[in-house]
Amino acid sequence: MKFGITQRFTCNYLPEYEEQLLVSMAPANELNELYSQLMHSGFRRSGEQLYRPHCPDCRRCNSVRVLTGEFSPSKSQKRILAKNKHIKVKMTSDQRDDHYPLYERYISAFHADGTMYPPSYTQYRNFIACQWQQPVFLEARQDDGSLLAVAVTDRVKDGLSALYTYYSPDFEKHSLGKFMIMQQIYQADAMGLPFLYLGYQIDECRKMNYKTAFEPYQRLIDNRWVQYP
């Protein structure tokens, strides 16, 4: 395999550090087959690219994956499931017309201070779409069909890879982000897939700490998956 290394830039999660990425340079027609293999080594997808942190002065990012068949919701997670029991969740391979407007509202409401603001349809497509990997969408809808949340996820050989979740700002108190993670866990288990890959955990970053609340989970440390708890 061939890889490239990006220039250093300010870390989005720990601004006092600099970030550098290792990026797969494999031809597009080979990436679909390599995707599952590279996931085991801590890579993620963004648009057409597969990347992994390769920071010279920091090892704080650890890939996290949930063991779907062994997952047991905590008391607080059970309350989230009960609060949202009226919501209907469906998986589709089609990006529907109401997906992007919800994404735009979500970014404007919750991430106006981040690199994804201001949102645009081109930015959204460049982030989500991929020629060699078709993402799937878990939609959460009310009884009247109105869209509340979308979890964009990729299927790999041994699991689902949670790419991004966005939801209606009007339902912030319903903890839809955590609800949609659990829906992806249950979906992966129903498909006979043992893992849900959640991306990177950074213990010092408060925004990331929700990922280790879904137990049991594994973290990739020194190229070895270690189980917690």
Helices and strands as residue ranges (DSSP letters): E 3-5, E 9-10, E 18-19, E 21-24, H 28-39, E 44-46, E 49-53, E 62-67, G 68-70, H 75-83, E 88-92, H 99-110, H 121-128, E 136-141, E 147-156, E 159-167, G 169-174, H 176-190, E 195-201, G 206-213, E 217-221, E 224-228
